[in-house]
Amino acid sequence: MFDRPDSGERAILVHLSFRAHQEDLLELKELAKSAGADPVHVVIGSRKSPDAKYFVGKGKLEELKSAVEEYSADTVLFNHALSPSQERNLEGFLGVRVVDRNGLILDIFAQRAQSFEGKLQVELAQLKHLSTRLVRGWTHLERQKGGIGMRGPGETQLETDRRLVAVRIKQIQKRLDKVDKQRHQGRSKRKKAEIPSVSLVGYTNAGKSTLFNSLTGADIYAANLLFATLDPTLRNCRLPNNTDIVLADTVGFIRHLPHELVASFKSTLQEASEADLLLHVVDVNSENRDGIINEVKQVLSEIGADKIKCIEVFNKIDLLDDRQPRVDRDDEGNPIRVWLSAETGQGIDLLLNVLAEQFEPTKNRRKCYLRSDQGQIRAKLFTCAKIIDEHINDSGGSDLIIEIDNKYLGLLIAIQTEEIK
């Protein structure tokens, strides 16, 4: 492996097209910039299938070598997943660090993680990725085969590295399991309090964090970068009908998200998989909008969130000509899409109204007057409603102020009640 320069990484980007596998070159450039690299040259080409040894053919390999020397590049970034042997062979031939698409995304995640949980998740993903790329760097310690006097010192450096990585993975997994339990307790408390949860999901850089700030008044980091924020954030949001919901900003998705990340960020993504409603934020200005929507749906399916009700939020309409905020509805009148701009605030009120439609208040405050012989109804109210206040009246009955769900209003038919506004 080659040491990374302290700053100013000059990168050569490599993008090959295959019949059965297409990648977006623009996305690679954005990933490189998000990682802090300076793309100085792009090498493109096409093949029927990758070369087993170098991934690229001999001609492209020589072209890469010349480009590295001509542009004094520090790194070569591939827009594809490389096998450990391909990565090793390329580094040996080119003499510079070679990073594949998965390694590049992991590097960005390592830079962005801020919370304790986020750092653990990134380290776990990196170690799982590294465990497939451990190679023999200490051949002089190799165990030798033969007879007496020809045996090596025992454990090789490679075996030691693998063992240390496995131990560290186990330690991190235990810590993340504890964090997952804490998150589960938080979700359980919200469900018990019957507070609806809404998760923002979508492709990275679609504007989720900006929309989150607009809806909640929070001030989390938002920038025009891929994976600008990683750590999930939860905030309360009051809707126009005075219903409180919990809004969650989740990590952005991307095409061919590394499996190590999907597994490592399981607890984070669980905020989406256990939400009552998903807001799928889409960059309406994207050239590949439909393809990106399908990619997000695929990731939602992988984490078990594809059955949750989802409303699309077409963001960044301020970048389009003559596009006004609006709500699209299906044949039954249900909202399926909201057009808005989180940056300028256009259409935010429409989205809040749509959320209010989804979460109508289900609880009523009532003042109840019970006679002394209605003790059985009083007992049921203590089971099904929240008792805010109670005192005994002059006739020996009970005067209560309760908060009761609509589905239990039938209990109040036999008693005198008064609605509290």
C-alpha positions, 0 to 999 in steps of 0.5 A, spaced: 500 500 500 502 507 498 502 512 503 496 518 502 499 525 501 497 530 507 494 534 502 492 536 495 491 529 492 491 529 484 487 523 482 486 520 475 479 517 474 478 511 470 471 509 467 469 503 463 463 502 460 460 494 460 454 492 456 451 489 462 454 494 467 453 502 466 456 507 471 455 515 471 462 518 470 459 525 473 457 521 480 465 519 480 467 526 479 462 528 485 465 523 489 472 524 488 471 532 490 467 530 496 473 526 498 477 532 497 481 529 491 483 534 485 481 530 479 486 532 473 484 527 468 479 522 466 481 515 462 475 512 459 474 506 455 469 500 454 470 492 454 466 486 454 468 484 461 473 486 466 481 483 465 482 478 470 489 481 472 488 489 471 481 490 470 483 494 464 486 491 458 494 492 456 493 498 452 489 502 457 494 500 462 499 503 458 495 509 458 494 510 465 501 509 466 503 515 462 497 519 465 500 518 472 507 520 470 504 526 465 499 529 471 504 527 477 498 524 480 498 521 487 491 516 486 488 513 481 480 512 482 476 507 479 469 507 478 468 500 479 469 495 484 476 492 484 478 485 487 483 485 492 488 482 487 486 487 481 487 493 486 494 490 488 496 488 481 495 495 479 498 499 484 504 495 483 504 497 476 502 504 476 506 505 483 501 510 486 495 508 490 489 505 487 482 506 490 476 503 487 469 505 488 467 502 494 474 504 498 472 511 495 465 511 498 468 509 505 473 514 505 468 519 504 464 516 510 470 516 514 471 524 513 464 525 515 462 521 521 462 525 527 458 522 532 460 516 536 456 511 533 457 514 526 465 513 527 464 506 530 459 504 523 465 507 519 470 503 522 466 497 522 465 497 514 472 499 513 475 493 517 470 488 513 473 492 507 480 491 509 479 484 511 479 482 504 485 486 502 490 483 507 496 481 503 503 478 504 507 483 506 512 479 511 514 473 507 520 473 511 516 470 517 512 465 513 511 458 516 516 454 512 514 447 510 519 441 510 522 437 516 525 438 522 529 445 523 525 447 517 519 450 520 518 457 521 516 461 527 509 459 527 504 465 526 505 469 520 504 476 519 498 475 515 495 471 520 496 476 525 493 481 521 487 477 520 486 475 527 487 483 530 482 485 525 477 479 527 478 481 534 477 489 533 470 487 528 468 483 534 469 489 539 466 494 535 460 489 533 458 489 541 458 496 542 454 497 536 449 492 539 449 496 545 447 503 541 442 499 537 438 497 543 438 504 546 435 506 539 430 501 540 428 503 547 427 510 544 423 508 538 419 504 543 418 510 547 415 514 542 411 508 539 408 508 546 407 515 547 403 514 540 408 520 536 408 518 529 415 518 526 417 520 519 424 519 515 427 523 510 430 518 505 433 519 498 439 519 494 445 523 497 445 530 495 438 531 494 437 536 499 434 532 505 438 536 510 436 542 508 429 540 508 430 537 515 432 544 517 426 548 514 421 543 517 424 543 524 428 549 525 434 545 526 441 547 524 445 541 522 450 541 516 448 542 509 452 542 503 452 541 496 456 535 497 455 527 496 454 525 503 455 531 507 452 529 513 452 521 515 449 521 523 442 521 523 438 526 527 431 526 530 427 533 531 420 534 533 416 538 528 409 541 530 404 540 524 399 545 522 393 541 526 398 541 532 400 534 531 407 533 534 411 528 529 418 526 530 422 527 523 429 523 522 434 525 517 438 519 515 444 517 511 443 518 503 443 513 498 447 512 492 448 507 486 451 500 488 452 502 495 457 497 498 454 492 502 459 493 508 456 500 509 449 497 508 450 492 514 454 497 518 449 502 518 443 497 520 441 501 526 441 508 523 437 505 517 432 502 522 430 509 523 427 509 516 425 501 516 420 503 522 418 509 520 410 511 520 411 515 513 417 516 508 419 522 505 423 520 499 426 527 497 428 527 489 433 532 486 428 534 480 434 537 477 437 531 476 438 528 469 437 521 471 431 522 476 428 516 474 434 512 475 435 515 481 428 514 484 429 506 482 436 506 486 433 509 492 427 504 492 432 498 491 436 500 497 429 501 501 427 494 499 434 491 502 433 494 508 425 492 509 422 499 508 419 498 501 412 496 504 412 503 508 407 508 505 412 513 501 410 520 499 415 523 494 418 530 495 421 533 488 426 538 491 430 544 488 424 547 483 428 553 484 433 551 479 427 549 474 424 555 469 417 556 471 415 551 476 411 552 481 410 549 488 404 544 488 401 537 490 400 531 486 394 526 488 392 520 485 385 518 483 382 517 490 385 524 492 391 521 496 397 526 496 403 522 492 408 528 490 410 535 493 414 540 489 418 545 493 424 548 494 427 547 501 433 552 499 428 558 498 422 555 502 417 555 496 412 549 498 414 548 505 407 550 507 404 545 502 408 539 505 406 541 512 399 541 510 400 534 507 403 531 513 397 534 517 393 530 512 396 524 514 397 525 521 390 527 524 389 528 531 386 522 534 386 524 541 380 529 544 380 532 551 374 532 555 371 534 562 367 528 564 362 528 570 361 521 573 356 519 578 357 515 584 354 509 581 359 509 575 365 506 578 366 501 572 366 506 567 371 510 571 375 504 571 375 503 564 377 510 563 383 509 567 385 503 562 384 507 556 385 514 557 390 519 560 387 522 566 390 529 567 386 531 573 380 528 578 377 530 584 370 528 588 364 532 587 359 534 592 354 528 590 360 523 591 361 522 584 368 524 580 369 530 575 375 528 571 379 531 565 382 526 560 385 525 554 382 520 550 383 517 543 377 517 538 377 509 538 375 509 545 369 515 545 364 510 545 365 509 553 363 516 554 356 515 551 353 513 558 356 519 562 356 527 561 362 530 558 364 537 555 369 537 550 375 542 552 378 546 546 
